Amino acid sequence: MTAAEAAAKPTLSINIGPLFGQPGQVAVTRADTQTMPWLHLATNSRTVIPATGNSTGDVGITAPVPAGNGFLNLGAIPNPRGVGLIGDSHGVTWADKAVGFVLSDGNLGNGNAQM
């Protein structure tokens, strides 16, 4: 998504798939774009991969909630991690849950991405 799309919807709901009766762990971390050669699809060139933009904000996920319940607009909260609303990982013990994904980086510049 573009920076403008992310700013318009700062909390993205991600449903957690079937766990088949087993507990799971949901986590988020940043990765170097150069480790993902499939990103050339975003540039329409087989040889060009977006550069990794500088991190200027935070990335995290909320604790799991029942799917379809919705999430707060965490973009309106100055420091969602500082007040305990997001973290790097959460345990999940039941299916039909969702986590809210939040990324607060600013403009990464043309040709850059965050993964």
PEBELPE-V720722 format. One record per backbone hydrogen bond with DSSP energy under -1.0 kcal/mol. NH is the residue of the N-H (numbers start at 1). CO is the residue of the C=O. E is the energy in kcal/mol with one decimal. If there is no record, write none. Layout:
# PEBELPE-V720722
NH:CO:E / NH:CO:E
This chain:
# PEBELPE-V720722
6:2:-2.4 / 7:3:-2.2 / 8:4:-1.8 / 9:5:-1.6 / 12:101:-2.7 / 14:99:-2.8 / 16:97:-3.2 / 22:19:-1.9 / 24:92:-3.4 / 26:90:-2.8 / 28:88:-2.6 / 35:32:-1.9 / 36:33:-1.9 / 39:36:-2.3 / 40:37:-1.7 / 41:38:-2.0 / 42:39:-1.8 / 45:40:-1.5 / 51:111:-2.1 / 53:113:-2.8 / 60:102:-2.2 / 61:87:-2.6 / 62:100:-1.9 / 65:98:-2.4 / 67:96:-2.4 / 69:66:-1.7 / 74:72:-1.6 / 76:73:-1.8 / 77:74:-1.1 / 83:79:-1.4 / 84:81:-1.7 / 85:80:-3.0 / 87:61:-2.4 / 90:26:-2.4 / 92:24:-2.9 / 98:65:-2.5 / 99:14:-2.2 / 101:12:-3.3 / 102:60:-2.7 / 104:58:-2.8 / 112:109:-1.8 / 113:51:-2.6
